[in-house]
Amino acid sequence: MAKGSQMRWPQWPGRRGPGRSYDPFYEFERLARDDGKPFEPPEPKAELRLLALLGSKPALVVMSCLLAVVAFTLIVLVVATVARR
């Protein structure tokens, strides 16, 4: 039985990874990196501002008070349910 010719597909410069999906900008990204590290997009400014706000002391006080109110409400509901029986 004769072997058929095995055609090799050309290696596109944008092919990478296990999925082998084509990324037309891969070469541009690779050339733009000086240190050869993988590209990591910058964090959005809105998320950084939100994290800074949530980490502030007034926000922690408000969240702690809210947690205390929720815990107190749950305890009151459990006690009321048990007392009804």
Secondary structure, DSSP 8 states (H G I E B T S, - for coil): ------------TTEETTTTEE-TTHHHHHHH-SS---------HHHHHHHHHHTSHHHHHHHHHHHHHHHHHHHHHHHHHHHH-
